[in-house]
Amino acid sequence: MTLRQRLLPYALLAPGLIWLVLFFLIPMYFMGELSLKTGSLEQGYQLTWAFENYTSTISDYSTQFLRAFYYAGAASVLCLLIGYPVAYAIAFKGGRWKNLMLFAVVAPFFTTYLIRTIAWKTILSDESPFVSLLKTLHIVAQDGHVLATGAAVIAGLTYNFLPFMILPLYAALERLDRSLLEAGKDLYASATQTFLRVTLPLTMPGIIAGVLLTFIPAAGDYVNVTFLGGTNQAMIGNVIQSKYLVVNDYPDAAALSFTLLVVILAALFVYIKFAGSEALMGDEEEAA
């Protein structure tokens, strides 16, 4: 093997590694360093290894942390419940309309995230036809409202991140070996049994990818709460945004950001390790 052939794999990896270092590791280093500083924007910040920044912020904003994970988890579950049938319909029933249906899924991305969220503010306002219908059906009390509630925030998160669930699910369903489904029918398995024992386990990679792509950005989101929620629905993303841009308390903001990142990475590692990879391998062996 020549020297050029030996260096080729590293050359191919270089752009990704450079991107990782420049846009992830270096910013993470500076954010971690900033989180251990004390001072003010006017007087400057000094590195004092102030680990109390972490303990104080976690203690003060534990409610916002828990609320962020609750909202993100609820939105991820709703995205899965809505996205799986949609992805299934596109993959198996789309036919010649498949490309058009996929375009409809990604079409919202042609407008900005902010505009889409503001549109939901109009839809969920007290004077909107949608809320009037909910009141007519006695789903919402006559003097009640949907806007500025946790339900509105979860609805906004679900709508905005739904494509991130549908696309990986569609990819997993599209590459599913149809002969395995036919084998299930030949073994006199019902449609429900075939789905639970063959289709669902084999599409687990798409489910895991969709959950991760939905949960991670939703947990740190602050736009939906800003327009669809209220002060009682504030998530940790709203606290971080306020610390950075309003209060100018950079060390606390960096500590909160770093804590959020570590908690998400730890939760995702545990999820993939125990609920993802092991279950996936076991189900694949059963399906085989």
Secondary structure, DSSP 8 states (H G I E B T S, - for coil): --HHHHHHHHHHHHHHHHHHIIIIIHHHHHHHHHTTEEEETTTEEEE---THHHHHHHHHTHHHHHHHHHHHHHHHHHHHHHHHHHHHHHHHH-GGGHHHHHHHHHGGGGS-HHHHHHHHHHHTSTTSHHHHHHHHTTSS-TT--STTSHHHHHHHHHHHHHHHHHHHHHHHHHTS-HHHHHHHHHTT--HHHHIIIIIHHHTHHHHHHHHHHHHHHHHT--HHHHHH--GGG--HHHHHHHIIIII--HHHHHHHHHHHHHHHHHHHHHIIIIIIIHHHHHHHHHH-
